[in-house]
Amino acid sequence: MDVFGLLGTPVEHSLSPPMHEAAYDELDLDARYVTFEPDRDAAAAAVESAATLGIAGLNVTIPFKQDVLDAVEPDDVAGRVGAVNTIDFSGGTPTGHNTDVAGVKRSFAHHGVALDGRDAVVVGAGGAGRAVAFALADAGAAVHIANRTAERAESLAADVPGATAGGLDTLDRVADAEILVNATSVGMEPDDDDTPVPTAHLHGGLAVLDAVYAPIETRLLREASQAGATTIDGAWMLLFQGVEAFERWTDRDAPVDAMNEALRAHLG
């Protein structure tokens, strides 16, 4: 039996176990997905222990995405983003990957939205914002990062090829953009009446991805839909980062429909 798992804290409410278990069941794989909650300063030791125990692969979530960098050989994407969310133990050295980047690209592709040559605005310059900004830039979009603290946005933009940055007062750029991503927690339950972007900036030429998935339909997505925009809820990004990890670990095409059904069933 192959054992995969999730490294983080807390992880008791994670949606990764049911999503991956559904994939194993669909493909009749002899595998299980478990969770691990090491001490805050023990992430690297946990990775070493997992390798010793023969764990086949790990997902990594908050607060360990940066902590595990020293315990793995990061690929180019993970190295540039500065965070690892997937570890593969199939080689001699654990390798670190960031499938959040692929999750963003595949979410847009699944909805028929092209990114190359598009003007994009990313709201937020934290961990999710970094993955989103690199994903869009790698796909050929011109990225502008807007963040409450402009200096943090500017620091991220310095790392992302061709990106520009500013404070939230630059959100008026959404009116002329074709891609909008909310990479903040604004709009998340229980504060789901909030939105990170003024309604007046939304328009029918936008494709809007909200990384928030609780609730599935955020105020931002609701108002974007009313404006005629294409909307993509945060569960798609969560799904496709998991799909990417599954395919990396197993070298099999993921049963996307089964994983999506399991994920959304647990989201209610």
C-alpha positions as CSV (number, residue, x, y, z in Angstrom):
1,M,0.0,0.0,0.0
2,D,1.2,3.5,-0.9
3,V,0.7,6.1,1.9
4,F,0.3,9.8,1.0
5,G,-0.4,12.6,3.4
6,L,-0.8,16.2,4.4
7,L,1.7,18.0,6.6
8,G,0.3,21.1,8.4
9,T,-1.4,22.4,11.5
10,P,-4.3,22.4,12.0
11,V,-5.4,19.8,9.4
12,E,-8.5,18.2,11.0
13,H,-10.9,20.0,8.7
14,S,-8.7,19.6,5.5
15,L,-10.5,18.7,2.3
16,S,-7.5,16.9,0.8
17,P,-8.1,13.5,2.4
18,P,-11.6,12.9,0.9
19,M,-10.5,14.4,-2.4
20,H,-7.5,12.0,-2.7
21,E,-9.2,9.0,-1.3
22,A,-11.9,9.4,-3.9
23,A,-9.2,9.2,-6.6
24,Y,-7.8,6.1,-5.1
25,D,-11.2,4.5,-5.0
26,E,-12.1,5.5,-8.5
27,L,-8.9,4.0,-10.0
28,D,-8.8,1.1,-7.5
29,L,-5.4,2.0,-6.2
30,D,-4.0,0.4,-3.1
31,A,-3.3,3.7,-1.3
32,R,-4.4,5.8,1.6
33,Y,-4.1,9.5,2.5
34,V,-3.4,10.5,6.1
35,T,-2.7,13.7,8.0
36,F,0.3,14.8,10.1
37,E,0.5,17.7,12.6
38,P,4.2,18.1,13.7
39,D,5.4,20.8,16.1
40,R,5.8,24.2,14.5
41,D,9.6,23.9,14.5
42,A,9.7,20.2,13.4
43,A,8.7,20.4,9.7
44,A,12.1,19.5,8.3
45,A,12.4,16.6,10.8
46,A,8.9,15.4,9.7
47,V,9.9,15.3,6.1
48,E,13.0,13.3,7.0
49,S,10.9,10.9,9.0
50,A,8.4,10.5,6.2
51,A,11.2,9.5,3.9
52,T,12.5,7.0,6.4
53,L,9.0,5.5,6.8
54,G,8.5,5.1,3.1
55,I,5.8,7.7,2.7
56,A,5.2,8.1,-1.1
57,G,4.2,11.7,-1.1
58,L,3.2,14.7,1.0
59,N,1.1,17.8,0.6
60,V,2.2,20.7,2.7
61,T,0.0,23.4,4.0
62,I,0.1,26.3,6.5
63,P,2.4,27.0,8.3
64,F,5.0,24.7,6.8
65,K,5.2,25.7,3.1
66,Q,8.4,27.7,3.6
67,D,9.7,25.6,6.5
68,V,10.2,22.5,4.4
69,L,12.3,24.2,1.7
70,D,15.5,23.2,3.4
71,A,14.5,19.6,3.6
72,V,13.8,19.1,-0.1
73,E,15.2,19.8,-3.5
74,P,12.8,22.4,-4.8
75,D,12.0,22.5,-8.5
76,D,12.2,25.8,-10.5
77,V,8.6,26.8,-9.7
78,A,8.8,26.1,-6.0
79,G,12.1,27.9,-5.8
80,R,10.8,31.0,-7.5
81,V,7.6,31.1,-5.5
82,G,9.5,30.4,-2.3
83,A,7.0,27.8,-1.1
84,V,6.5,24.0,-1.4
85,N,3.1,22.4,-1.1
86,T,3.9,19.0,-2.6
87,I,6.8,16.6,-1.8
88,D,7.7,13.6,-3.9
89,F,9.8,10.8,-2.4
90,S,10.1,8.6,-5.5
91,G,13.7,9.6,-6.1
92,G,16.7,9.5,-3.9
93,T,16.2,13.0,-2.6
94,P,12.8,14.4,-1.6
95,T,11.8,16.9,-4.3
96,G,9.6,20.0,-3.6
97,H,6.9,21.3,-5.9
98,N,4.3,24.1,-5.8
99,T,1.2,22.7,-7.5
100,D,-0.8,25.9,-6.5
101,V,0.7,27.5,-9.6
102,A,-0.6,24.7,-11.8
103,G,-3.9,24.9,-9.9
104,V,-4.4,28.5,-11.0
105,K,-3.5,27.8,-14.7
106,R,-5.7,24.7,-14.9
107,S,-8.6,26.4,-13.2
108,F,-8.7,29.1,-16.0
109,A,-8.1,26.5,-18.7
110,H,-10.9,24.4,-17.4
111,H,-13.2,27.3,-17.9
112,G,-11.9,28.1,-21.3
113,V,-10.1,31.3,-20.3
114,A,-6.9,32.2,-22.0
115,L,-4.2,34.0,-20.0
116,D,-1.5,34.7,-22.6
117,G,-1.4,38.4,-23.5
118,R,-4.1,39.3,-21.0
119,D,-4.0,42.1,-18.4
120,A,-4.5,40.7,-14.9
121,V,-5.0,42.1,-11.5
122,V,-4.1,40.1,-8.4
123,V,-5.5,41.3,-5.1
124,G,-3.2,40.2,-2.3
125,A,0.6,39.7,-1.9
126,G,0.7,36.9,0.6
127,G,1.4,33.2,0.0
128,A,-1.5,32.7,-2.3
129,G,-0.8,35.9,-4.1
130,R,2.7,34.8,-4.8
131,A,1.5,31.6,-6.4
132,V,-1.2,33.3,-8.4
133,A,1.1,36.1,-9.6
134,F,3.8,33.6,-10.8
135,A,1.1,31.4,-12.5
136,L,-0.3,34.3,-14.4
137,A,3.0,35.7,-15.4
138,D,4.3,32.3,-16.5
139,A,1.2,31.9,-18.7
140,G,2.0,35.2,-20.4
141,A,-0.3,37.6,-18.6
142,A,0.7,41.1,-17.7
143,V,0.3,41.2,-13.9
144,H,-0.5,44.0,-11.6
145,I,-0.5,43.3,-7.8
146,A,-2.7,45.4,-5.5
147,N,-2.3,45.0,-1.8
148,R,-3.3,46.8,1.4
149,T,0.4,47.4,2.1
150,A,1.8,48.7,-1.1
151,E,5.4,47.9,-0.1
152,R,4.6,44.2,0.1
153,A,3.0,44.3,-3.3
154,E,6.1,46.0,-4.7
155,S,8.4,43.4,-3.1
156,L,6.4,40.6,-4.8
157,A,6.3,42.4,-8.1
158,A,10.1,42.7,-8.1
159,D,10.2,38.9,-8.2
160,V,7.6,38.3,-10.8
161,P,8.7,39.0,-14.4
162,G,7.1,42.2,-15.8
163,A,4.7,42.7,-12.8
164,T,3.7,46.1,-11.4
165,A,2.3,46.9,-8.0
166,G,0.5,49.3,-5.8
167,G,-1.9,49.8,-2.9
168,L,-5.6,49.1,-3.0
169,D,-6.1,52.5,-4.5
170,T,-4.9,51.0,-7.8
171,L,-7.9,48.6,-8.0
172,D,-9.4,50.9,-10.6
173,R,-7.1,49.0,-13.0
174,V,-9.7,46.2,-12.8
175,A,-12.0,48.3,-15.0
176,D,-9.5,47.8,-17.9
177,A,-8.3,44.3,-17.0
178,E,-9.4,40.9,-18.4
179,I,-8.3,38.7,-15.5
180,L,-9.0,39.3,-11.8
181,V,-7.9,37.1,-8.9
182,N,-8.7,37.6,-5.3
183,A,-5.8,36.0,-3.4
184,T,-6.8,37.4,0.0
185,S,-9.2,36.0,2.7
186,V,-11.7,38.9,2.1
187,G,-15.1,37.4,1.6
188,M,-14.4,34.3,3.6
189,E,-16.9,33.0,6.2
190,P,-18.0,34.4,8.6
191,D,-17.2,37.8,6.9
192,D,-18.8,36.8,3.6
193,D,-20.5,40.1,3.1
194,D,-17.1,41.7,2.3
195,T,-15.6,42.0,-1.1
196,P,-12.0,43.0,-2.0
197,V,-13.0,44.9,-5.2
198,P,-15.5,47.7,-5.6
199,T,-18.5,46.6,-7.6
200,A,-18.1,49.6,-10.0
201,H,-14.9,48.1,-11.4
202,L,-16.4,44.8,-12.4
203,H,-17.5,44.3,-16.0
204,G,-18.5,41.6,-18.5
205,G,-15.0,41.4,-20.1
206,L,-13.5,39.9,-16.9
207,A,-12.7,36.4,-15.8
208,V,-12.7,36.3,-12.0
209,L,-11.1,33.7,-9.8
210,D,-11.7,33.9,-6.1
211,A,-9.3,31.8,-4.1
212,V,-11.8,31.8,-1.2
213,Y,-13.9,28.6,-1.2
214,A,-16.0,29.0,1.9
215,P,-18.5,30.1,0.9
216,I,-18.4,28.8,-2.7
217,E,-20.2,31.8,-4.0
218,T,-18.5,34.9,-2.5
219,R,-19.9,38.3,-2.8
220,L,-17.1,39.1,-5.3
221,L,-18.2,36.2,-7.5
222,R,-21.9,37.1,-7.1
223,E,-21.3,40.7,-8.1
224,A,-19.0,39.7,-10.9
225,S,-21.6,37.3,-12.3
226,Q,-24.2,40.1,-12.2
227,A,-21.8,42.3,-14.2
228,G,-21.6,39.6,-16.9
229,A,-18.1,38.3,-16.0
230,T,-16.9,34.7,-16.1
231,T,-16.6,33.4,-12.5
232,I,-14.4,30.6,-11.1
233,D,-14.9,29.7,-7.5
234,G,-12.0,28.8,-5.2
235,A,-12.8,25.1,-5.1
236,W,-11.5,24.8,-8.6
237,M,-8.0,26.0,-7.6
238,L,-8.1,23.7,-4.6
239,L,-9.1,20.8,-6.8
240,F,-6.5,21.3,-9.5
241,Q,-3.6,21.7,-7.1
242,G,-4.6,18.3,-5.7
243,V,-5.0,16.9,-9.2
244,E,-1.5,18.1,-10.1
245,A,-0.1,16.5,-6.9
246,F,-1.9,13.2,-7.6
247,E,-0.6,13.0,-11.1
248,R,2.9,13.8,-10.0
249,W,2.9,11.1,-7.4
250,T,1.2,8.3,-9.3
251,D,2.1,9.1,-13.0
252,R,-1.6,8.5,-13.7
253,D,-4.3,10.8,-15.1
254,A,-6.3,12.0,-12.2
255,P,-10.1,11.2,-12.1
256,V,-11.0,14.8,-12.0
257,D,-14.7,14.4,-11.8
258,A,-14.6,12.0,-8.9
259,M,-12.2,14.3,-7.0
260,N,-14.4,17.3,-7.7
261,E,-17.5,15.5,-6.6
262,A,-15.9,14.5,-3.3
263,L,-14.5,17.9,-2.7
264,R,-17.8,19.7,-3.3
265,A,-19.7,17.2,-1.2
266,H,-17.6,18.0,1.8
267,L,-17.9,21.7,1.1
268,G,-21.6,21.3,1.3
